[in-house]
Amino acid sequence: MKLNHILYSTLFSGLGVFSFFLLANYVELSDNVLDALYSLGMFLFFIIAFNLLGYSTVHLTTWVDNQYSVNIYRRRKLILIYTMVMVMFFLLNYGLLVTAKLLVGASHPFVFPNGGWRILIVVWLVELVILGLLLANRSMQHSLKLQKQAATLQEENNIARYTALQNQLNPHFLFNSLNTLISEIRYNPKNAELFTQHLSDVYRYILQCQKQRLVTLKDELGFLDSYIFLHQVRLGNCIHVHNYISDKCEEMKMPPLTLQLLVENVIKHNVIHSGKPMVIELCSVEEPPALIISNPIRTKKCGVVSGMGLKNLSARYKLLCNRDIVIENKTDKFIVKTPLFP
């Protein structure tokens, strides 16, 4: 801020000195008027006057920038403001010369013969060009600042949206798990302890990854073991995961709870019981890195297919990397391909 004030003061003072010497030397004035102009008081007055007018213009421009969203619809008002600024600079040059002539009692203080008006206009135009460059630079800096603020707000908005999407774990899962736990406590107490441990692991992982945008595939697979166990107890031992993922890909990263959402999608939309067990296959490809999850299609007759789970996952990938998941709905197999990150 101090540096800006020093730069502005230097610029406006230099503009005042430039105008002073150009007007004094090239506008043909009498010797008495020149003596009045070349006094120290008039020289300082030039500098002070240009600083006052220059800073007034800067503050006026700052106000215009801050009110831009309103004033953009009032072009006449903007034109009027900047026209007044240009007129003020012209009157300043003209007024200083007239004042000098009045101080020495010149007979025609408002007249500048022999090309004086042309020099006065040239000086005025040069001042406007320099001031215009300054104001254009300030407006550009202000625009860049607003763009940066907008980008920051957009990033914060994306994080908030991503977190909201990430936290949309199906509440029915907890309800079903607690009902299953009650049943296990009554009929299989030993298994109830193991069920409780896996349920605790599932929700510990959910809490741990809430603030993370990416986790390793290895962590997701560890979570999936506990998540599948809970469903195996609830549905019977009729859901299995075949893992064909390479060790190299396990260190790749993906959005947390991706596997939970994909497996939940399989369980929600397919018939699964002891007579029709479900096998979910996981495999990976290295170029480009991706995880592929597939399952046979056994659509429930009365099932309502909303697609919200996959839309949720797609939205998370869009916010993270502007990439999308690939869905292949074949006759007998449903396949989802999700990108992996290094």
KEVEX-198156 format. One record per residue (C-alpha): z, y, x; residue in three letters. Coordinates in Angstrom, 1 decimal. Last residue first. Example, Ala and Ser with C-alpha at 12.3 -4.5 7.8 and 13.67 -1.06 7.14 Angstrom:
<r zz="7.1" yy="-1.1" xx="13.7" residu="ser"/>
<r zz="7.8" yy="-4.5" xx="12.3" residu="ala"/>
//
This chain:
<r zz="-9.1" yy="-41.8" xx="-1.1" residu="pro"/>
<r zz="-9.7" yy="-41.5" xx="-4.9" residu="phe"/>
<r zz="-10.7" yy="-44.3" xx="-7.4" residu="leu"/>
<r zz="-13.1" yy="-43.8" xx="-10.3" residu="pro"/>
<r zz="-12.6" yy="-45.7" xx="-13.6" residu="thr"/>
<r zz="-14.9" yy="-48.4" xx="-15.0" residu="lys"/>
<r zz="-14.2" yy="-49.8" xx="-18.4" residu="val"/>
<r zz="-15.7" yy="-53.0" xx="-19.7" residu="ile"/>
<r zz="-15.6" yy="-54.7" xx="-23.1" residu="phe"/>
<r zz="-17.2" yy="-58.1" xx="-23.3" residu="lys"/>
<r zz="-18.9" yy="-60.2" xx="-26.0" residu="asp"/>
<r zz="-21.7" yy="-58.0" xx="-27.3" residu="thr"/>
<r zz="-21.3" yy="-55.3" xx="-24.7" residu="lys"/>
<r zz="-19.3" yy="-52.1" xx="-24.9" residu="asn"/>
<r zz="-19.7" yy="-50.5" xx="-21.5" residu="glu"/>
<r zz="-17.4" yy="-47.5" xx="-20.8" residu="ile"/>
<r zz="-17.7" yy="-45.4" xx="-17.7" residu="val"/>
<r zz="-14.9" yy="-42.9" xx="-16.8" residu="ile"/>
<r zz="-15.7" yy="-39.3" xx="-16.2" residu="asp"/>
<r zz="-15.7" yy="-36.9" xx="-13.3" residu="arg"/>
<r zz="-14.5" yy="-33.3" xx="-13.3" residu="asn"/>
<r zz="-12.0" yy="-34.1" xx="-10.6" residu="cys"/>
<r zz="-8.5" yy="-33.9" xx="-12.1" residu="leu"/>
<r zz="-9.2" yy="-32.2" xx="-15.5" residu="leu"/>
<r zz="-12.1" yy="-34.4" xx="-16.3" residu="lys"/>
<r zz="-10.2" yy="-37.5" xx="-15.2" residu="tyr"/>
<r zz="-7.3" yy="-36.6" xx="-17.5" residu="arg"/>
<r zz="-9.8" yy="-35.9" xx="-20.4" residu="ala"/>
<r zz="-11.4" yy="-39.4" xx="-19.9" residu="ser"/>
<r zz="-7.9" yy="-41.0" xx="-20.0" residu="leu"/>
<r zz="-7.1" yy="-39.3" xx="-23.3" residu="asn"/>
<r zz="-10.5" yy="-40.1" xx="-24.7" residu="lys"/>
<r zz="-9.9" yy="-43.7" xx="-23.8" residu="leu"/>
<r zz="-6.6" yy="-43.7" xx="-25.6" residu="gly"/>
<r zz="-7.9" yy="-41.7" xx="-28.6" residu="met"/>
<r zz="-10.7" yy="-44.2" xx="-29.3" residu="gly"/>
<r zz="-9.8" yy="-44.3" xx="-33.0" residu="ser"/>
<r zz="-10.7" yy="-47.9" xx="-33.8" residu="val"/>
<r zz="-8.8" yy="-48.9" xx="-36.9" residu="val"/>
<r zz="-8.1" yy="-52.6" xx="-36.9" residu="gly"/>
<r zz="-8.4" yy="-54.5" xx="-40.2" residu="cys"/>
<r zz="-10.6" yy="-57.3" xx="-38.8" residu="lys"/>
<r zz="-9.2" yy="-57.2" xx="-35.3" residu="lys"/>
<r zz="-11.9" yy="-57.2" xx="-32.6" residu="thr"/>
<r zz="-12.0" yy="-60.2" xx="-30.3" residu="arg"/>
<r zz="-14.0" yy="-58.7" xx="-27.4" residu="ile"/>
<r zz="-13.5" yy="-60.4" xx="-24.1" residu="pro"/>
<r zz="-11.8" yy="-58.3" xx="-21.4" residu="asn"/>
<r zz="-12.9" yy="-56.1" xx="-18.5" residu="ser"/>
<r zz="-11.2" yy="-53.7" xx="-16.1" residu="ile"/>
<r zz="-13.3" yy="-52.2" xx="-13.2" residu="ile"/>
<r zz="-11.7" yy="-50.0" xx="-10.6" residu="leu"/>
<r zz="-13.9" yy="-47.6" xx="-8.6" residu="ala"/>
<r zz="-14.7" yy="-46.5" xx="-5.0" residu="pro"/>
<r zz="-18.3" yy="-45.5" xx="-4.8" residu="pro"/>
<r zz="-19.1" yy="-47.7" xx="-3.0" residu="glu"/>
<r zz="-15.9" yy="-49.9" xx="-2.7" residu="glu"/>
<r zz="-16.0" yy="-51.8" xx="-5.9" residu="val"/>
<r zz="-12.8" yy="-53.2" xx="-7.5" residu="ser"/>
<r zz="-11.8" yy="-56.0" xx="-9.9" residu="cys"/>
<r zz="-9.3" yy="-56.5" xx="-12.7" residu="leu"/>
<r zz="-9.8" yy="-59.1" xx="-15.4" residu="glu"/>
<r zz="-7.9" yy="-59.3" xx="-18.6" residu="ile"/>
<r zz="-7.5" yy="-62.7" xx="-20.2" residu="val"/>
<r zz="-6.4" yy="-62.8" xx="-23.8" residu="met"/>
<r zz="-5.1" yy="-66.0" xx="-25.4" residu="pro"/>
<r zz="-6.7" yy="-67.1" xx="-28.7" residu="lys"/>
<r zz="-4.7" yy="-70.0" xx="-30.1" residu="gly"/>
<r zz="-1.5" yy="-68.6" xx="-28.6" residu="ser"/>
<r zz="-2.1" yy="-65.2" xx="-30.0" residu="his"/>
<r zz="-4.2" yy="-62.1" xx="-29.3" residu="ile"/>
<r zz="-6.7" yy="-60.5" xx="-31.7" residu="val"/>
<r zz="-8.0" yy="-57.3" xx="-30.1" residu="asn"/>
<r zz="-7.8" yy="-53.6" xx="-30.7" residu="his"/>
<r zz="-4.2" yy="-52.7" xx="-29.7" residu="lys"/>
<r zz="-3.9" yy="-55.3" xx="-26.9" residu="ile"/>
<r zz="-7.0" yy="-54.1" xx="-25.1" residu="val"/>
<r zz="-6.2" yy="-50.4" xx="-25.5" residu="asn"/>
<r zz="-2.6" yy="-51.1" xx="-24.2" residu="glu"/>
<r zz="-4.2" yy="-52.6" xx="-21.1" residu="val"/>
<r zz="-6.3" yy="-49.5" xx="-20.5" residu="leu"/>
<r zz="-3.4" yy="-47.1" xx="-21.1" residu="leu"/>
<r zz="-1.0" yy="-49.0" xx="-18.9" residu="gln"/>
<r zz="-3.6" yy="-49.3" xx="-16.2" residu="leu"/>
<r zz="-4.1" yy="-45.5" xx="-16.1" residu="thr"/>
<r zz="-0.4" yy="-44.9" xx="-16.2" residu="leu"/>
<r zz="-0.6" yy="-42.6" xx="-13.1" residu="pro"/>
<r zz="-4.0" yy="-41.0" xx="-12.3" residu="pro"/>
<r zz="-5.8" yy="-42.9" xx="-9.5" residu="met"/>
<r zz="-5.4" yy="-43.5" xx="-5.8" residu="lys"/>
<r zz="-6.8" yy="-45.9" xx="-3.2" residu="met"/>
<r zz="-4.3" yy="-48.0" xx="-1.2" residu="glu"/>
<r zz="-5.0" yy="-51.0" xx="-3.3" residu="glu"/>
<r zz="-8.7" yy="-50.7" xx="-2.5" residu="cys"/>
<r zz="-8.4" yy="-52.2" xx="0.9" residu="lys"/>
<r zz="-6.4" yy="-55.2" xx="-0.4" residu="asp"/>
<r zz="-9.4" yy="-56.1" xx="-2.6" residu="ser"/>
<r zz="-8.9" yy="-56.3" xx="-6.4" residu="ile"/>
<r zz="-9.6" yy="-59.6" xx="-8.0" residu="tyr"/>
<r zz="-6.5" yy="-59.6" xx="-10.3" residu="asn"/>
<r zz="-6.6" yy="-61.9" xx="-13.3" residu="his"/>
<r zz="-4.2" yy="-60.6" xx="-15.9" residu="val"/>
<r zz="-2.9" yy="-62.9" xx="-18.7" residu="his"/>
<r zz="-1.9" yy="-62.5" xx="-22.3" residu="ile"/>
<r zz="-0.9" yy="-65.6" xx="-24.3" residu="cys"/>
<r zz="2.6" yy="-66.3" xx="-23.2" residu="asn"/>
<r zz="4.1" yy="-65.2" xx="-26.4" residu="gly"/>
<r zz="3.4" yy="-61.9" xx="-28.1" residu="leu"/>
<r zz="6.7" yy="-60.1" xx="-27.5" residu="arg"/>
<r zz="7.7" yy="-62.0" xx="-24.2" residu="val"/>
<r zz="4.1" yy="-61.7" xx="-22.9" residu="gln"/>
<r zz="4.1" yy="-58.0" xx="-23.9" residu="his"/>
<r zz="7.2" yy="-57.2" xx="-21.8" residu="leu"/>
<r zz="5.8" yy="-59.3" xx="-18.9" residu="phe"/>
<r zz="2.5" yy="-57.3" xx="-19.0" residu="ile"/>
<r zz="4.4" yy="-54.0" xx="-18.5" residu="tyr"/>
<r zz="6.4" yy="-55.4" xx="-15.6" residu="ser"/>
<r zz="3.4" yy="-56.7" xx="-13.8" residu="asp"/>
<r zz="1.5" yy="-53.5" xx="-14.7" residu="leu"/>
<r zz="4.0" yy="-51.3" xx="-12.8" residu="phe"/>
<r zz="3.4" yy="-53.2" xx="-9.6" residu="gly"/>
<r zz="-0.4" yy="-52.9" xx="-10.2" residu="leu"/>
<r zz="0.0" yy="-49.1" xx="-10.7" residu="glu"/>
<r zz="1.9" yy="-48.8" xx="-7.5" residu="asp"/>
<r zz="-0.8" yy="-50.7" xx="-5.6" residu="lys"/>
<r zz="-3.5" yy="-48.5" xx="-7.2" residu="leu"/>
<r zz="-1.8" yy="-45.6" xx="-5.5" residu="thr"/>
<r zz="-0.5" yy="-42.6" xx="-7.5" residu="val"/>
<r zz="-2.2" yy="-39.3" xx="-8.4" residu="leu"/>
<r zz="-1.2" yy="-36.2" xx="-10.4" residu="arg"/>
<r zz="2.5" yy="-36.8" xx="-9.8" residu="gln"/>
<r zz="5.2" yy="-35.0" xx="-11.8" residu="lys"/>
<r zz="5.5" yy="-37.6" xx="-14.5" residu="gln"/>
<r zz="5.2" yy="-40.4" xx="-11.9" residu="cys"/>
<r zz="8.9" yy="-41.1" xx="-11.5" residu="gln"/>
<r zz="9.8" yy="-41.0" xx="-15.2" residu="leu"/>
<r zz="7.0" yy="-43.5" xx="-16.1" residu="ile"/>
<r zz="8.0" yy="-45.7" xx="-13.2" residu="tyr"/>
<r zz="11.6" yy="-45.7" xx="-14.3" residu="arg"/>
<r zz="10.4" yy="-46.5" xx="-17.8" residu="tyr"/>
<r zz="8.6" yy="-49.6" xx="-16.7" residu="val"/>
<r zz="11.3" yy="-50.8" xx="-14.3" residu="asp"/>
<r zz="14.0" yy="-50.5" xx="-17.1" residu="ser"/>
<r zz="11.8" yy="-52.6" xx="-19.4" residu="leu"/>
<r zz="11.4" yy="-55.1" xx="-16.6" residu="his"/>
<r zz="15.2" yy="-55.3" xx="-16.1" residu="gln"/>
<r zz="15.8" yy="-55.5" xx="-19.9" residu="thr"/>
<r zz="13.3" yy="-58.4" xx="-20.2" residu="phe"/>
<r zz="15.1" yy="-60.2" xx="-17.3" residu="leu"/>
<r zz="18.4" yy="-59.8" xx="-19.1" residu="glu"/>
<r zz="17.0" yy="-60.9" xx="-22.4" residu="ala"/>
<r zz="15.5" yy="-64.0" xx="-20.7" residu="asn"/>
<r zz="19.0" yy="-65.3" xx="-20.1" residu="lys"/>
<r zz="20.2" yy="-64.3" xx="-23.7" residu="pro"/>
<r zz="17.4" yy="-66.3" xx="-25.4" residu="asn"/>
<r zz="17.9" yy="-66.4" xx="-29.2" residu="tyr"/>
<r zz="20.1" yy="-63.4" xx="-30.0" residu="arg"/>
<r zz="19.6" yy="-61.3" xx="-26.9" residu="ile"/>
<r zz="15.9" yy="-62.1" xx="-27.1" residu="glu"/>
<r zz="15.6" yy="-60.9" xx="-30.7" residu="ser"/>
<r zz="17.3" yy="-57.6" xx="-29.9" residu="ile"/>
<r zz="15.0" yy="-57.2" xx="-26.9" residu="leu"/>
<r zz="11.9" yy="-57.8" xx="-29.0" residu="thr"/>
<r zz="13.0" yy="-55.1" xx="-31.4" residu="asn"/>
<r zz="13.6" yy="-52.8" xx="-28.4" residu="leu"/>
<r zz="10.2" yy="-53.5" xx="-27.0" residu="ser"/>
<r zz="8.5" yy="-53.0" xx="-30.4" residu="asn"/>
<r zz="10.1" yy="-49.5" xx="-30.7" residu="phe"/>
<r zz="9.3" yy="-48.6" xx="-27.1" residu="leu"/>
<r zz="5.7" yy="-49.6" xx="-27.5" residu="phe"/>
<r zz="5.4" yy="-47.8" xx="-30.8" residu="his"/>
<r zz="6.1" yy="-44.6" xx="-29.0" residu="pro"/>
<r zz="2.6" yy="-44.9" xx="-27.3" residu="asn"/>
<r zz="2.9" yy="-43.1" xx="-24.0" residu="leu"/>
<r zz="1.4" yy="-39.6" xx="-24.4" residu="gln"/>
<r zz="3.1" yy="-38.1" xx="-21.3" residu="asn"/>
<r zz="-0.1" yy="-38.1" xx="-19.2" residu="gln"/>
<r zz="-1.9" yy="-36.1" xx="-21.8" residu="leu"/>
<r zz="0.8" yy="-33.4" xx="-21.9" residu="ala"/>
<r zz="1.0" yy="-33.4" xx="-18.1" residu="thr"/>
<r zz="-2.8" yy="-32.9" xx="-17.9" residu="tyr"/>
<r zz="-2.7" yy="-30.1" xx="-20.4" residu="arg"/>
<r zz="0.1" yy="-28.3" xx="-18.5" residu="ala"/>
<r zz="-1.7" yy="-28.8" xx="-15.1" residu="ile"/>
<r zz="-5.0" yy="-27.5" xx="-16.6" residu="asn"/>
<r zz="-3.2" yy="-24.5" xx="-18.0" residu="asn"/>
<r zz="-1.6" yy="-23.8" xx="-14.6" residu="glu"/>
<r zz="-5.1" yy="-24.1" xx="-13.0" residu="glu"/>
<r zz="-6.6" yy="-21.8" xx="-15.6" residu="gln"/>
<r zz="-3.8" yy="-19.2" xx="-15.1" residu="leu"/>
<r zz="-4.4" yy="-19.3" xx="-11.3" residu="thr"/>
<r zz="-8.1" yy="-18.9" xx="-11.8" residu="ala"/>
<r zz="-7.6" yy="-16.0" xx="-14.2" residu="ala"/>
<r zz="-5.2" yy="-14.3" xx="-11.7" residu="gln"/>
<r zz="-7.9" yy="-14.8" xx="-9.0" residu="lys"/>
<r zz="-10.6" yy="-13.4" xx="-11.2" residu="gln"/>
<r zz="-8.3" yy="-10.4" xx="-12.1" residu="leu"/>
<r zz="-7.7" yy="-9.7" xx="-8.4" residu="lys"/>
<r zz="-11.5" yy="-10.0" xx="-7.6" residu="leu"/>
<r zz="-12.2" yy="-7.5" xx="-10.4" residu="ser"/>
<r zz="-9.6" yy="-5.1" xx="-9.0" residu="his"/>
<r zz="-11.1" yy="-5.4" xx="-5.5" residu="gln"/>
<r zz="-14.5" yy="-4.7" xx="-7.0" residu="met"/>
<r zz="-13.3" yy="-1.7" xx="-8.9" residu="ser"/>
<r zz="-11.7" yy="-0.3" xx="-5.7" residu="arg"/>
<r zz="-14.9" yy="-0.8" xx="-3.8" residu="asn"/>
<r zz="-16.9" yy="0.9" xx="-6.5" residu="ala"/>
<r zz="-14.4" yy="3.8" xx="-6.5" residu="leu"/>
<r zz="-14.8" yy="4.3" xx="-2.7" residu="leu"/>
<r zz="-18.6" yy="4.0" xx="-2.9" residu="leu"/>
<r zz="-18.7" yy="6.5" xx="-5.7" residu="gly"/>
<r zz="-16.5" yy="8.9" xx="-3.8" residu="leu"/>
<r zz="-18.9" yy="8.8" xx="-0.9" residu="ile"/>
<r zz="-22.0" yy="9.2" xx="-3.1" residu="val"/>
<r zz="-20.2" yy="12.0" xx="-5.2" residu="leu"/>
<r zz="-19.3" yy="14.0" xx="-2.0" residu="glu"/>
<r zz="-22.9" yy="13.7" xx="-0.8" residu="val"/>
<r zz="-24.1" yy="15.0" xx="-4.2" residu="leu"/>
<r zz="-21.8" yy="18.0" xx="-4.0" residu="trp"/>
<r zz="-22.8" yy="18.9" xx="-0.5" residu="val"/>
<r zz="-26.5" yy="18.8" xx="-1.5" residu="val"/>
<r zz="-25.7" yy="20.9" xx="-4.7" residu="ile"/>
<r zz="-24.0" yy="23.6" xx="-2.6" residu="leu"/>
<r zz="-26.8" yy="23.6" xx="0.0" residu="ile"/>
<r zz="-29.4" yy="24.1" xx="-2.8" residu="arg"/>
<r zz="-27.3" yy="26.9" xx="-4.4" residu="trp"/>
<r zz="-27.1" yy="28.8" xx="-1.1" residu="gly"/>
<r zz="-30.9" yy="28.7" xx="-0.7" residu="gly"/>
<r zz="-31.3" yy="32.4" xx="0.1" residu="asn"/>
<r zz="-28.9" yy="33.9" xx="-2.4" residu="pro"/>
<r zz="-25.5" yy="32.7" xx="-3.5" residu="phe"/>
<r zz="-24.3" yy="34.6" xx="-6.6" residu="val"/>
<r zz="-20.8" yy="34.4" xx="-8.2" residu="phe"/>
<r zz="-19.1" yy="36.8" xx="-5.9" residu="pro"/>
<r zz="-21.7" yy="39.6" xx="-6.3" residu="his"/>
<r zz="-20.0" yy="42.8" xx="-4.9" residu="ser"/>
<r zz="-17.8" yy="41.0" xx="-2.4" residu="ala"/>
<r zz="-14.2" yy="42.1" xx="-2.5" residu="gly"/>
<r zz="-13.0" yy="40.2" xx="0.6" residu="val"/>
<r zz="-10.8" yy="37.9" xx="-1.5" residu="leu"/>
<r zz="-13.4" yy="37.6" xx="-4.2" residu="leu"/>
<r zz="-16.0" yy="36.2" xx="-1.8" residu="lys"/>
<r zz="-13.5" yy="33.5" xx="-0.6" residu="ala"/>
<r zz="-12.6" yy="32.7" xx="-4.2" residu="thr"/>
<r zz="-16.3" yy="32.3" xx="-5.1" residu="val"/>
<r zz="-16.8" yy="29.9" xx="-2.2" residu="leu"/>
<r zz="-13.7" yy="27.8" xx="-3.2" residu="leu"/>
<r zz="-14.7" yy="27.8" xx="-6.8" residu="gly"/>
<r zz="-18.2" yy="26.5" xx="-6.1" residu="tyr"/>
<r zz="-16.9" yy="23.6" xx="-4.1" residu="asn"/>
<r zz="-14.1" yy="22.8" xx="-6.6" residu="leu"/>
<r zz="-16.4" yy="23.4" xx="-9.6" residu="leu"/>
<r zz="-18.8" yy="20.7" xx="-8.2" residu="phe"/>
<r zz="-15.9" yy="18.3" xx="-7.8" residu="phe"/>
<r zz="-14.6" yy="19.0" xx="-11.3" residu="met"/>
<r zz="-18.1" yy="18.5" xx="-12.8" residu="val"/>
<r zz="-18.3" yy="15.0" xx="-11.2" residu="met"/>
<r zz="-14.9" yy="14.1" xx="-12.6" residu="val"/>
<r zz="-15.7" yy="15.4" xx="-16.1" residu="met"/>
<r zz="-18.9" yy="13.3" xx="-16.1" residu="thr"/>
<r zz="-16.8" yy="10.3" xx="-15.1" residu="tyr"/>
<r zz="-14.5" yy="10.8" xx="-18.1" residu="ile"/>
<r zz="-17.3" yy="11.6" xx="-20.6" residu="leu"/>
<r zz="-19.3" yy="8.5" xx="-19.6" residu="ile"/>
<r zz="-16.2" yy="6.3" xx="-20.1" residu="leu"/>
<r zz="-15.6" yy="7.8" xx="-23.5" residu="lys"/>
<r zz="-19.2" yy="7.4" xx="-24.6" residu="arg"/>
<r zz="-19.0" yy="3.7" xx="-23.5" residu="arg"/>
<r zz="-16.2" yy="3.0" xx="-25.9" residu="arg"/>
<r zz="-16.4" yy="-0.8" xx="-26.3" residu="tyr"/>
<r zz="-15.7" yy="-1.4" xx="-22.6" residu="ile"/>
<r zz="-12.8" yy="1.0" xx="-23.0" residu="asn"/>
<r zz="-10.5" yy="-1.6" xx="-24.5" residu="val"/>
<r zz="-11.0" yy="-4.5" xx="-22.1" residu="ser"/>
<r zz="-11.3" yy="-1.9" xx="-19.3" residu="tyr"/>
<r zz="-7.9" yy="-0.3" xx="-20.0" residu="gln"/>
<r zz="-6.4" yy="-1.3" xx="-16.6" residu="asn"/>
<r zz="-9.7" yy="-0.4" xx="-14.9" residu="asp"/>
<r zz="-9.8" yy="3.0" xx="-16.6" residu="val"/>
<r zz="-6.2" yy="3.7" xx="-15.5" residu="trp"/>
<r zz="-7.1" yy="2.7" xx="-12.0" residu="thr"/>
<r zz="-10.1" yy="5.0" xx="-12.1" residu="thr"/>
<r zz="-8.0" yy="7.9" xx="-13.2" residu="leu"/>
<r zz="-5.5" yy="7.2" xx="-10.5" residu="his"/>
<r zz="-8.4" yy="7.3" xx="-7.9" residu="val"/>
<r zz="-9.8" yy="10.5" xx="-9.5" residu="thr"/>
<r zz="-6.5" yy="12.3" xx="-9.3" residu="ser"/>
<r zz="-6.1" yy="11.1" xx="-5.7" residu="tyr"/>
<r zz="-9.5" yy="12.6" xx="-4.8" residu="gly"/>
<r zz="-8.7" yy="15.9" xx="-6.7" residu="leu"/>
<r zz="-5.4" yy="16.4" xx="-4.9" residu="leu"/>
<r zz="-6.8" yy="15.3" xx="-1.6" residu="asn"/>
<r zz="-9.8" yy="17.6" xx="-1.9" residu="phe"/>
<r zz="-7.6" yy="20.6" xx="-2.8" residu="ala"/>
<r zz="-5.3" yy="19.9" xx="0.1" residu="ile"/>
<r zz="-8.2" yy="19.7" xx="2.6" residu="ile"/>
<r zz="-9.9" yy="22.8" xx="1.3" residu="phe"/>
<r zz="-6.6" yy="24.7" xx="1.2" residu="phe"/>
<r zz="-5.9" yy="23.8" xx="4.8" residu="leu"/>
<r zz="-9.2" yy="25.4" xx="5.8" residu="phe"/>
<r zz="-8.6" yy="28.4" xx="3.6" residu="met"/>
<r zz="-5.2" yy="29.0" xx="5.2" residu="gly"/>
<r zz="-6.5" yy="28.5" xx="8.7" residu="leu"/>
<r zz="-9.0" yy="31.3" xx="8.2" residu="ser"/>
<r zz="-12.7" yy="30.5" xx="8.6" residu="tyr"/>
<r zz="-13.5" yy="31.2" xx="4.9" residu="leu"/>
<r zz="-12.1" yy="34.7" xx="5.0" residu="ala"/>
<r zz="-14.0" yy="35.6" xx="8.2" residu="asp"/>
<r zz="-17.1" yy="34.0" xx="6.6" residu="leu"/>
<r zz="-16.7" yy="36.3" xx="3.5" residu="val"/>
<r zz="-16.5" yy="39.4" xx="5.7" residu="asn"/>
<r zz="-19.5" yy="38.3" xx="7.8" residu="asp"/>
<r zz="-21.6" yy="37.9" xx="4.6" residu="ser"/>
<r zz="-22.6" yy="34.5" xx="3.3" residu="leu"/>
<r zz="-25.7" yy="32.4" xx="3.8" residu="glu"/>
<r zz="-24.6" yy="28.9" xx="2.7" residu="val"/>
<r zz="-25.3" yy="26.7" xx="5.7" residu="tyr"/>
<r zz="-22.3" yy="27.2" xx="8.0" residu="asn"/>
<r zz="-19.4" yy="27.7" xx="5.6" residu="ala"/>
<r zz="-20.7" yy="25.2" xx="3.1" residu="leu"/>
<r zz="-21.3" yy="22.5" xx="5.7" residu="leu"/>
<r zz="-18.0" yy="23.3" xx="7.5" residu="phe"/>
<r zz="-15.8" yy="23.1" xx="4.4" residu="phe"/>
<r zz="-17.6" yy="20.2" xx="2.8" residu="ser"/>
<r zz="-17.2" yy="18.0" xx="5.9" residu="phe"/>
<r zz="-13.5" yy="19.1" xx="6.3" residu="val"/>
<r zz="-12.8" yy="18.3" xx="2.6" residu="gly"/>
<r zz="-14.5" yy="14.9" xx="2.9" residu="leu"/>
<r zz="-12.6" yy="14.2" xx="6.0" residu="gly"/>
<r zz="-9.3" yy="15.0" xx="4.2" residu="ser"/>
<r zz="-10.3" yy="12.8" xx="1.3" residu="phe"/>
<r zz="-11.2" yy="9.9" xx="3.6" residu="leu"/>
<r zz="-8.1" yy="10.3" xx="5.8" residu="thr"/>
<r zz="-5.8" yy="10.6" xx="2.8" residu="ser"/>
<r zz="-7.4" yy="7.5" xx="1.2" residu="tyr"/>
<r zz="-7.1" yy="5.5" xx="4.4" residu="leu"/>
<r zz="-3.4" yy="6.5" xx="4.9" residu="ile"/>
<r zz="-2.6" yy="5.7" xx="1.2" residu="his"/>
<r zz="-4.3" yy="2.3" xx="1.5" residu="asn"/>
<r zz="-2.3" yy="1.5" xx="4.6" residu="leu"/>
<r zz="0.9" yy="2.4" xx="2.8" residu="lys"/>
<r zz="0.0" yy="0.0" xx="0.0" residu="met"/>
//
